[in-house]
Amino acid sequence: MALHVWGKRLRRVGCSALRWLACGLAAGFAGVAAAQSLPADLSRAWQATRLPQSSLSLVVQEINGPRLIEINGAVPRNPASVMKMVTTWSSLAGLGPDYVWRTTFLTSGHPDAQGTLLGPLYLKAGGDPLLRIEDLWALLRDLRLRGIKNLSEVVVDRSIFGQVATDPGEFDGAPDRPYNASPDALMVGLGAVRLVFQPDERAHKWIPIVDPPMPEVRISGDIKWSGAVCPGSPSIATDVSRGGKEVVVHVSGTAAGSCGEFSVYRLVMSQPDYFSAVFRMLWQELGGTLGKGIRAGRVPPGATPIVWHDSPILADTIRTINKHSNNVMARTLLLTLGAQKIGPGATMETGGRAALALLNSQQVDTRGWVIDNGAGLARDARLTATGLAQMLGVVWRSPLMSEFISSLAISGTDGTVKRRLRDGEVKGMAHLKTGTLRDSRALAGYVLGASGKRYIVVSLVNDEHSGSVRSFDDALIAWLAAH
């Protein structure tokens, strides 16, 4: 990291990187407010990236104070995962911090003395972005406690969303990677299986385990054993193929035995197929039977709720989305906003429309914005640095400010910036959201300066070499933290 290199060089002359920044820039700080351009030392940090200034949109705003820097603020750019800030804020403001997703089982009949349910079991999907396998197990257990054992069929009602399924391989040709998971109104376990590899020290072999242990999924291939000192997290290759009802995950690669047990997550089925497989497995484990199977449909009028599951509140959910930059959860949240504000059958278009309407009501300038899928995993998504900085100002003045800011990653501490900005003067001083795509890098959030002042920062870069902006962004945050 360039900033760290500077720091090592400066410590040889008795000054840390941040103190140097503070010393060198304090005198010029007032001039920045007037010029709204980069001060000399940050300008050198930018020049070191070898990126053209035309690729940068940057806004630095003192909260309740002047705008310190603005470069190309009105130019729409791809924000990558920084788009999640827009989705999470508009949903927090539009739905409320205590909003929950409810998943409900209903019936139109009653079980007989043998536990056979007369008529279908209906499942009303609520669009829960993080319904865990253990949550589904608890729901099915509650059904068993109510005397239900034998099911003729299960009818799944996903009508809260419209046709929202996506091709997981469309974005980057990696259809088995969890970040490409399709949203779904009834998504369980984010739709991904865990492939566990246990070390057999005596045989120098890796033993694969599929979790959850669905009979439809098996592993082929082999991970080679290495006696090397653990170099870090093993990297293995996977290839998923499907023949009939069987899914085969072919694995290859090498892993050091000294690394111990490790896991990778992969998409092996569509969301509906994955849910059906998990349902069958859990229901059988609980001693239940299923006749005709699982199909799509609607809950009929008059059906009676039997058991249901409420998700964690939205204020807690957005922490997972922003700190860990979860794409499919962000997409599902945008769909939920569309369903609640515009109506059932929500699509990405109605979700984006609902988000923009709310932001416009807050006087946020959204000209040039394209929300697309709300996650930032898109080539056509666009934000402006000026508009996003305005939104972050609205957040700061809102009663919901603390809920939103606590969802952002803390510099040098957690989330996507856990391994960045770890110097003592910067660690813990910023709440940030990062964004990374092939040709896009973004960073936005809030920084607490040494003076006690707080700053809004938005940095968006679109260029085929955008990865080189990281050292500049780190220097920028360090500069603000030193003031």
C-alpha positions as CSV (number, residue, x, y, z in Angstrom):
1,M,0.0,0.0,0.0
2,A,1.6,3.3,-1.1
3,L,0.6,5.1,2.1
4,H,2.4,2.5,4.2
5,V,5.5,2.9,2.0
6,W,5.4,6.6,2.7
7,G,5.0,5.9,6.4
8,K,8.1,3.7,6.5
9,R,10.1,6.3,4.7
10,L,8.8,9.1,7.0
11,R,9.4,7.2,10.2
12,R,13.1,7.1,9.3
13,V,13.0,10.9,9.7
14,G,11.0,10.7,12.9
15,C,7.5,11.4,11.7
16,S,4.6,9.0,11.1
17,A,2.6,9.1,7.9
18,L,-0.5,10.6,9.5
19,R,1.5,13.2,11.4
20,W,3.3,14.1,8.2
21,L,-0.1,14.5,6.5
22,A,-1.4,16.6,9.4
23,C,1.7,18.8,9.4
24,G,1.9,19.2,5.7
25,L,-1.8,19.9,5.1
26,A,-3.0,21.8,8.1
27,A,-1.9,25.1,6.8
28,G,-3.4,24.4,3.4
29,F,-6.7,23.2,4.7
30,A,-8.5,26.5,4.6
31,G,-7.3,27.0,1.0
32,V,-8.9,23.7,0.0
33,A,-12.3,25.1,1.0
34,A,-11.9,27.9,-1.5
35,A,-10.2,26.0,-4.3
36,Q,-12.3,22.8,-4.0
37,S,-9.4,20.9,-5.6
38,L,-6.7,18.6,-4.2
39,P,-4.1,20.1,-1.9
40,A,-0.5,19.6,-3.0
41,D,0.3,16.5,-1.0
42,L,-2.9,14.7,-1.9
43,S,-2.3,15.8,-5.5
44,R,1.0,13.9,-5.4
45,A,-0.8,10.8,-4.0
46,W,-3.2,11.0,-6.9
47,Q,-0.5,11.5,-9.4
48,A,1.2,8.3,-8.1
49,T,-1.9,6.3,-9.2
50,R,-1.2,7.3,-12.8
51,L,-4.9,7.6,-13.4
52,P,-6.4,10.6,-15.3
53,Q,-8.3,13.0,-13.2
54,S,-11.2,12.7,-15.6
55,S,-11.7,9.2,-14.2
56,L,-12.2,10.5,-10.6
57,S,-15.4,11.9,-9.0
58,L,-14.6,13.1,-5.5
59,V,-16.5,15.1,-2.8
60,V,-15.3,15.9,0.7
61,Q,-17.8,17.7,2.8
62,E,-17.4,18.9,6.4
63,I,-20.6,18.1,8.2
64,N,-22.4,21.4,9.0
65,G,-19.5,23.1,7.3
66,P,-18.0,23.9,3.9
67,R,-17.4,21.6,1.0
68,L,-13.7,21.1,1.0
69,I,-13.1,19.2,-2.3
70,E,-15.2,18.6,-5.3
71,I,-13.9,17.1,-8.5
72,N,-16.3,16.0,-11.3
73,G,-19.0,15.7,-8.7
74,A,-21.9,15.7,-11.2
75,V,-20.5,13.0,-13.5
76,P,-22.5,9.7,-13.2
77,R,-20.2,6.8,-12.5
78,N,-20.4,3.1,-11.7
79,P,-20.2,2.9,-7.9
80,A,-19.8,-0.9,-7.6
81,S,-20.9,-2.0,-4.2
82,V,-21.2,1.5,-2.8
83,M,-24.7,1.3,-4.4
84,K,-25.7,-0.8,-1.4
85,M,-25.6,2.5,0.6
86,V,-28.5,3.7,-1.5
87,T,-30.5,0.5,-1.2
88,T,-30.0,0.2,2.6
89,W,-30.7,3.8,3.4
90,S,-33.8,4.1,1.2
91,S,-35.1,0.9,2.7
92,L,-34.3,1.9,6.3
93,A,-36.0,5.2,5.8
94,G,-38.9,3.8,3.8
95,L,-39.7,0.6,5.8
96,G,-38.4,1.6,9.2
97,P,-35.7,0.0,11.4
98,D,-38.1,-2.5,13.0
99,Y,-39.4,-3.9,9.7
100,V,-39.3,-7.8,9.6
101,W,-39.9,-10.4,6.9
102,R,-42.4,-13.1,7.8
103,T,-42.4,-16.6,6.3
104,T,-45.7,-18.4,7.0
105,F,-47.1,-21.9,6.7
106,L,-50.9,-22.0,6.1
107,T,-53.5,-24.7,5.6
108,S,-57.2,-25.0,4.6
109,G,-57.6,-28.3,6.5
110,H,-56.5,-30.2,9.6
111,P,-54.4,-33.3,10.2
112,D,-56.2,-36.5,10.9
113,A,-55.4,-38.9,13.7
114,Q,-52.5,-40.3,11.8
115,G,-51.0,-36.8,11.2
116,T,-52.1,-36.7,7.5
117,L,-52.9,-33.1,6.4
118,L,-56.1,-32.9,4.4
119,G,-55.2,-30.7,1.4
120,P,-52.0,-28.9,0.5
121,L,-49.6,-27.2,2.9
122,Y,-49.2,-23.6,1.8
123,L,-46.0,-21.6,2.2
124,K,-46.3,-17.8,1.9
125,A,-42.8,-16.4,1.1
126,G,-42.1,-13.0,2.6
127,G,-38.8,-12.2,0.8
128,D,-36.6,-12.8,3.8
129,P,-33.0,-12.0,2.7
130,L,-31.4,-14.2,5.3
131,L,-33.7,-17.1,6.1
132,R,-31.3,-19.7,7.5
133,I,-31.6,-23.5,7.2
134,E,-32.0,-23.7,11.0
135,D,-34.9,-21.2,10.7
136,L,-36.6,-23.5,8.2
137,W,-35.9,-26.5,10.4
138,A,-37.5,-24.7,13.4
139,L,-40.6,-24.0,11.3
140,L,-40.9,-27.6,10.2
141,R,-40.4,-28.8,13.7
142,D,-43.3,-26.6,14.8
143,L,-45.4,-28.3,12.2
144,R,-44.6,-31.7,13.6
145,L,-45.4,-30.4,17.1
146,R,-48.9,-29.5,15.8
147,G,-49.5,-33.1,14.8
148,I,-48.7,-32.8,11.1
149,K,-46.6,-35.6,9.7
150,N,-47.8,-36.6,6.2
151,L,-48.1,-34.0,3.5
152,S,-49.7,-34.5,0.1
153,E,-48.0,-31.5,-1.4
154,V,-46.5,-28.2,-0.6
155,V,-47.6,-25.1,-2.5
156,V,-45.1,-22.2,-2.4
157,D,-46.5,-18.7,-3.0
158,R,-43.7,-16.3,-4.1
159,S,-46.1,-13.6,-5.4
160,I,-44.6,-10.9,-3.2
161,F,-42.0,-10.6,-6.0
162,G,-42.4,-10.9,-9.8
163,Q,-40.2,-12.7,-12.2
164,V,-36.9,-11.8,-10.6
165,A,-34.7,-14.9,-11.2
166,T,-31.3,-14.1,-12.8
167,D,-28.7,-16.2,-14.6
168,P,-25.9,-16.5,-12.1
169,G,-23.4,-16.8,-14.9
170,E,-24.5,-13.7,-16.8
171,F,-22.4,-11.1,-15.0
172,D,-18.9,-12.6,-15.1
173,G,-19.2,-16.3,-16.3
174,A,-18.9,-17.7,-12.7
175,P,-22.3,-19.2,-12.1
176,D,-21.3,-21.2,-9.0
177,R,-20.0,-18.2,-7.0
178,P,-22.3,-17.1,-4.2
179,Y,-21.9,-13.4,-5.0
180,N,-23.8,-14.1,-8.2
181,A,-26.8,-15.8,-6.5
182,S,-30.2,-14.9,-7.9
183,P,-32.7,-13.2,-5.6
184,D,-35.8,-15.1,-4.7
185,A,-38.9,-14.6,-2.5
186,L,-38.1,-17.8,-0.7
187,M,-34.3,-18.0,-0.4
188,V,-32.9,-20.3,2.2
189,G,-29.3,-20.2,3.3
190,L,-28.5,-17.7,0.5
191,G,-28.9,-20.6,-1.9
192,A,-25.4,-21.9,-1.4
193,V,-24.0,-25.2,-0.2
194,R,-20.9,-25.4,1.9
195,L,-18.2,-27.8,0.8
196,V,-16.1,-28.9,3.8
197,F,-12.7,-30.4,3.5
198,Q,-11.4,-32.3,6.5
199,P,-7.8,-33.3,6.7
200,D,-6.8,-37.0,7.1
201,E,-3.3,-36.6,8.5
202,R,-2.4,-40.3,8.3
203,A,-3.5,-40.9,4.7
204,H,-2.6,-37.4,3.6
205,K,-6.0,-37.0,2.0
206,W,-8.8,-34.5,2.1
207,I,-12.2,-35.8,3.0
208,P,-15.1,-33.8,1.4
209,I,-18.4,-33.2,3.1
210,V,-21.5,-31.5,1.6
211,D,-23.4,-29.3,4.0
212,P,-26.4,-29.5,4.0
213,P,-26.0,-33.2,3.2
214,M,-28.5,-33.4,0.3
215,P,-28.7,-36.7,-1.6
216,E,-28.9,-34.8,-4.9
217,V,-25.4,-33.4,-4.5
218,R,-22.1,-35.3,-4.6
219,I,-18.4,-34.3,-5.0
220,S,-16.1,-35.7,-7.5
221,G,-12.4,-35.1,-8.2
222,D,-9.7,-34.7,-5.6
223,I,-7.8,-32.0,-3.7
224,K,-4.1,-32.8,-3.6
225,W,-2.4,-32.9,-0.2
226,S,0.6,-30.6,0.3
227,G,3.1,-30.8,3.2
228,A,4.0,-27.1,3.0
229,V,3.6,-24.6,5.7
230,C,0.1,-23.1,5.4
231,P,0.3,-20.2,2.9
232,G,-3.2,-18.9,3.8
233,S,-6.7,-19.8,2.8
234,P,-6.6,-22.7,0.2
235,S,-7.8,-21.8,-3.3
236,I,-9.5,-24.6,-5.1
237,A,-11.3,-24.9,-8.4
238,T,-14.9,-26.2,-8.8
239,D,-17.0,-27.1,-11.7
240,V,-20.8,-27.8,-11.3
241,S,-22.6,-30.1,-13.7
242,R,-26.1,-31.5,-13.6
243,G,-27.4,-34.8,-15.0
244,G,-31.0,-35.6,-14.3
245,K,-31.7,-35.1,-10.7
246,E,-28.0,-35.4,-9.6
247,V,-25.7,-32.4,-9.2
248,V,-22.0,-33.2,-9.4
249,V,-19.4,-30.7,-8.0
250,H,-16.0,-31.5,-9.5
251,V,-13.2,-30.2,-7.3
252,S,-9.5,-29.8,-8.0
253,G,-6.4,-28.0,-6.6
254,T,-3.9,-28.4,-3.8
255,A,-4.2,-27.6,-0.1
256,A,-1.6,-27.7,2.6
257,G,-2.5,-30.1,5.4
258,S,-1.1,-27.7,7.9
259,C,-4.0,-25.3,7.1
260,G,-6.5,-27.7,8.7
261,E,-10.1,-28.0,7.8
262,F,-11.5,-25.4,5.4
263,S,-14.7,-24.7,3.5
264,V,-15.9,-23.1,0.3
265,Y,-19.4,-22.0,-0.6
266,R,-20.9,-22.7,-4.1
267,L,-24.2,-22.4,-5.9
268,V,-25.2,-25.7,-7.3
269,M,-29.0,-25.2,-8.0
270,S,-31.5,-22.5,-8.7
271,Q,-33.1,-21.0,-5.6
272,P,-36.4,-22.8,-6.0
273,D,-34.6,-26.2,-6.5
274,Y,-32.3,-25.6,-3.6
275,F,-35.2,-24.7,-1.3
276,S,-37.1,-27.8,-2.4
277,A,-34.1,-30.1,-1.8
278,V,-33.5,-28.6,1.7
279,F,-37.2,-28.8,2.6
280,R,-37.3,-32.5,1.6
281,M,-34.1,-33.3,3.5
282,L,-35.3,-31.6,6.7
283,W,-38.8,-32.9,6.6
284,Q,-37.6,-36.4,6.2
285,E,-35.1,-36.0,9.1
286,L,-38.1,-34.9,11.2
287,G,-40.0,-38.0,10.4
288,G,-42.4,-36.4,7.9
289,T,-43.5,-37.8,4.5
290,L,-44.3,-35.9,1.3
291,G,-46.5,-37.3,-1.4
292,K,-46.8,-35.3,-4.6
293,G,-44.0,-32.9,-4.0
294,I,-43.4,-29.1,-4.0
295,R,-44.9,-26.8,-6.6
296,A,-45.5,-23.1,-7.2
297,G,-48.9,-21.6,-6.6
298,R,-50.9,-19.1,-4.6
299,V,-52.3,-19.2,-1.1
300,P,-56.1,-19.4,-1.4
301,P,-58.4,-17.0,0.4
302,G,-59.4,-18.3,3.8
303,A,-56.2,-20.3,4.4
304,T,-55.3,-20.3,8.1
305,P,-51.7,-19.5,9.3
306,I,-50.3,-22.3,11.4
307,V,-46.7,-21.4,12.1
308,W,-44.5,-18.6,11.0
309,H,-41.0,-17.2,11.3
310,D,-40.1,-13.5,11.7
311,S,-36.6,-12.4,10.5
312,P,-34.3,-10.1,12.5
313,I,-35.3,-6.5,12.2
314,L,-34.1,-4.5,9.2
315,A,-31.7,-2.3,11.2
316,D,-29.8,-5.5,12.0
317,T,-30.1,-6.9,8.5
318,I,-28.4,-4.0,6.8
319,R,-25.3,-4.5,9.0
320,T,-24.8,-7.8,7.2
321,I,-25.4,-6.2,3.8
322,N,-23.1,-3.3,4.2
323,K,-20.3,-4.6,6.4
324,H,-19.9,-7.8,4.3
325,S,-21.2,-6.4,1.0
326,N,-23.8,-9.1,0.4
327,N,-25.1,-8.8,-3.1
328,V,-28.1,-11.1,-3.1
329,M,-29.4,-9.7,0.2
330,A,-29.1,-6.2,-1.2
331,R,-31.1,-7.2,-4.3
332,T,-33.8,-8.8,-2.1
333,L,-34.0,-5.7,0.1
334,L,-34.6,-3.5,-3.0
335,L,-37.3,-5.9,-4.1
336,T,-38.9,-5.7,-0.7
337,L,-38.9,-1.9,-0.8
338,G,-40.7,-2.1,-4.2
339,A,-43.2,-4.6,-2.9
340,Q,-44.1,-2.5,0.1
341,K,-44.2,0.9,-1.6
342,I,-45.5,0.0,-5.0
343,G,-47.1,-3.4,-4.6
344,P,-46.6,-7.2,-4.8
345,G,-45.0,-8.6,-7.9
346,A,-42.0,-6.4,-7.2
347,T,-39.2,-6.2,-9.7
348,M,-35.9,-4.4,-9.7
349,E,-37.5,-1.7,-11.7
350,T,-40.2,-1.0,-9.1
351,G,-37.7,-1.3,-6.3
352,G,-35.5,1.3,-7.9
353,R,-38.4,3.5,-8.6
354,A,-39.5,3.4,-5.0
355,A,-35.9,4.2,-3.8
356,L,-35.6,7.2,-6.1
357,A,-39.0,8.5,-5.1
358,L,-38.0,8.4,-1.5
359,L,-34.6,10.0,-2.1
360,N,-36.2,12.8,-4.2
361,S,-38.6,13.5,-1.4
362,Q,-35.5,14.0,0.8
363,Q,-34.2,16.6,-1.7
364,V,-31.4,14.3,-2.9
365,D,-30.2,15.2,-6.4
366,T,-30.5,11.8,-8.2
367,R,-30.0,13.2,-11.7
368,G,-28.0,10.6,-13.7
369,W,-28.6,7.8,-11.2
370,V,-29.3,4.3,-12.4
371,I,-30.0,2.0,-9.4
372,D,-30.2,-1.2,-11.5
373,N,-30.3,-4.2,-9.1
374,G,-29.4,-2.2,-5.9
375,A,-26.3,-4.3,-5.2
376,G,-23.8,-2.6,-7.5
377,L,-23.0,-5.9,-9.2
378,A,-23.9,-4.4,-12.5
379,R,-22.3,-2.7,-15.5
380,D,-25.0,0.0,-16.0
381,A,-25.5,1.2,-12.4
382,R,-24.6,4.9,-11.9
383,L,-24.4,7.4,-9.1
384,T,-22.9,10.9,-8.8
385,A,-20.5,11.8,-6.0
386,T,-22.4,15.0,-5.4
387,G,-25.8,13.2,-5.0
388,L,-24.4,10.5,-2.8
389,A,-22.7,13.1,-0.6
390,Q,-26.1,14.8,-0.3
391,M,-27.7,11.5,0.7
392,L,-25.1,11.0,3.4
393,G,-25.8,14.5,4.7
394,V,-29.5,13.6,4.9
395,V,-28.6,10.4,6.8
396,W,-26.6,12.4,9.3
397,R,-29.5,14.7,10.1
398,S,-32.0,11.9,10.4
399,P,-33.2,10.2,13.6
400,L,-32.1,6.9,11.9
401,M,-28.5,8.1,11.6
402,S,-27.1,5.8,14.2
403,E,-28.8,2.7,12.7
404,F,-27.4,3.4,9.3
405,I,-23.8,4.4,10.2
406,S,-23.5,1.3,12.4
407,S,-24.1,-0.8,9.3
408,L,-20.9,0.5,7.7
409,A,-17.5,-1.1,8.0
410,I,-15.2,0.4,10.6
411,S,-11.7,1.3,9.4
412,G,-9.1,-1.3,10.3
413,T,-11.6,-3.1,12.5
414,D,-14.3,-5.1,10.6
415,G,-16.1,-5.7,7.3
416,T,-14.5,-4.9,4.0
417,V,-12.0,-2.5,5.5
418,K,-10.8,-4.8,8.3
419,R,-7.3,-5.1,6.7
420,R,-7.1,-1.5,5.6
421,L,-6.4,1.8,7.4
422,R,-5.0,0.0,10.5
423,D,-2.6,2.7,11.6
424,G,-3.3,3.9,15.1
425,E,-4.4,7.4,14.0
426,V,-6.9,6.0,11.4
427,K,-8.1,2.8,12.9
428,G,-11.7,3.1,14.1
429,M,-12.0,6.7,12.9
430,A,-14.0,6.0,9.7
431,H,-17.3,4.2,8.8
432,L,-17.0,3.3,5.2
433,K,-18.5,1.3,2.3
434,T,-16.2,0.0,-0.4
435,G,-16.9,-1.0,-4.0
436,T,-14.9,-3.1,-6.3
437,L,-15.5,-4.1,-9.9
438,R,-13.2,-4.8,-12.8
439,D,-13.2,-1.2,-14.0
440,S,-14.6,0.6,-10.9
441,R,-13.4,1.4,-7.4
442,A,-15.4,3.4,-4.9
443,L,-15.2,4.4,-1.3
444,A,-17.8,6.5,0.7
445,G,-18.8,7.2,4.3
446,Y,-17.9,9.3,7.3
447,V,-14.6,10.2,8.9
448,L,-14.0,11.6,12.4
449,G,-11.1,14.0,12.4
450,A,-8.7,14.6,15.3
451,S,-10.3,18.0,15.8
452,G,-13.6,16.4,16.6
453,K,-15.1,17.5,13.2
454,R,-16.7,14.9,11.0
455,Y,-16.5,14.7,7.2
456,I,-18.5,13.0,4.4
457,V,-16.3,11.5,1.7
458,V,-17.3,10.0,-1.6
459,S,-14.6,8.8,-4.1
460,L,-15.7,7.1,-7.4
461,V,-13.2,6.0,-10.0
462,N,-14.0,4.4,-13.4
463,D,-11.0,3.3,-15.4
464,E,-9.5,0.0,-16.6
465,H,-6.7,0.6,-14.0
466,S,-9.0,1.8,-11.2
467,G,-7.4,-0.6,-8.7
468,S,-4.5,1.7,-8.3
469,V,-6.7,4.3,-6.6
470,R,-6.6,2.4,-3.3
471,S,-3.5,4.1,-2.0
472,F,-5.0,7.5,-2.8
473,D,-8.2,6.6,-1.0
474,D,-6.3,5.4,2.0
475,A,-4.3,8.6,2.0
476,L,-7.4,10.7,1.8
477,I,-9.0,9.0,4.8
478,A,-5.8,9.4,6.7
479,W,-5.7,13.1,5.8
480,L,-9.2,13.6,7.1
481,A,-8.6,11.6,10.3
482,A,-5.6,13.8,11.0
483,H,-7.7,17.0,11.1
